Amino acid sequence: MRRENGTLACDHMTLHEHKHETDAPLDAVEGRAEPSDAVDVETMDLGGRLESYEGTEGYPEDPADVSEQHLDAAASAAEVMCIDYGPEGLRQTPVHDVEAFFLQDRPEFSQVRWINVIGPPTPDLLEAIAGRYHLHPLAVEDLIQIPQRPKLDEYNEFSEHSYLFVTTRAMDEHEGQLRSQQVSMFVGDRQLISFQEFDKPLWDATRTRLEDAGSRLRRSGPDFLFYCLLDRIVDEVFPVMQDIGERLDHLDAILTESIDEPAAREVHDIKRALLIMRRELWPMRDLMQSIRSSDHPVISSGTRAYLRDVQDHCRHLADTVELYREATVGMLDVYGNAINRRMNDVMKVLTIIATIFIPLSFLTGVFGMNFTGSLPGQDDHDAFWYFVVACVLLAGGMLSFFRYKKWI
């Protein structure tokens, strides 16, 4: 089962200084006075390319330098899709030149802007998006370095443009293999930016809901879109768990009836996949708890009830993974015990045969000695047959004794 290890590639960086009132609340505000109580922050090295954030707006002097440490500028460009929506309209726009796109005004009906990036972003793309929405370089660094443990970070210390940064894992089954990818999301006042490594169909169900003008998603803010994406990530695991459960039931029936080495190997493969799922799902439970307990204003009280449902699903999946892991351990124990039992049966048969032949070998050794006229029956023509009958009676008597003692 695939990190797919599929993992995900996601990134962010700083963009040009152009501002638009229509893209407020995360757009830059020119002429904003520096806060008098600036937070003292340690100098972050990052390869010696970033200076201390103290006395700055909290962004790297050259954001492209950060991304170039981890990204190949010659890599294939990521696909960027911008979805603007509100109760009065919906517009999906493929973005090929992000800087030119940001020069355009936001639609009047747009209450939420969702920018989704599929694939490894180039440094220029990261620079443009990070600069436009004031993404913190630490968040950009976590976005670039894959894999990351699922976590929640709140960035509101250095700028009035506060947002949530969430890193999570999305798992599914592809061509019979379990794969996993990193999904990162920036949730702001009127926008959500998501990064994923692959799998374009991941958000298809969410886009379908957006096309329904009467849906709650169309009438809600970015926090509800955030919930929908998290819910989709968790729901993708349920079919995988169902498939694993059915396979375990089938393999359990096989291993109970016979010793089947291919079935045991498949159980071992499933156990390894469950270990991967456990590694992904347990931090997801903690992540959902952190999101629900966060008092960040971008998450409304109404959305927190929906997030509680996602948290319950994570708990259910984590518990199911533990149950299946115990099942695989039990099945492998049954297989190992069956192997040992068969080995014991073989050794018992061989031991019985060896035990029977010990006295027979003794007799043949004695009567095979070259003593002339001193052994009983040497001159009798029927002595050989007497000897054979005696050996048969001796072997039968020993078998009867073994059965009487319940050794066989």
Secondary structure by P-SEA (a helix, b strand, c coil): cccccbbbbbcbbbbcccccccccccccccccccccccccccccccccccccccccccccccaaaaaaacccccccbbbbbbbbbcccbbbbbbbccaaaaaaccccccccbbbbbbcccccaaaaaaaaaaacccaaaaaaaaccccccccccccccccbbbbbbbbbbbbbcccbbbbbbbbbbbcccbbbbbbccccccaaaaaaaaaccccccccccaaaaaaaaaaaaaaaaaaaaaaaaaaaaaaaaaaaccccaaaaaaaaaaaaaaaaaaaccaaaaaaaaaaaacccccccccaaaaaaaaaaaaaaaaaaaaaaaaaaaaaaaaaaaaaaaaaaaaaaaaaaaaaaaaaaaaaaaaaacccccccccccccaaaaaaaaaaaaaaaaaaaaaaaaccc
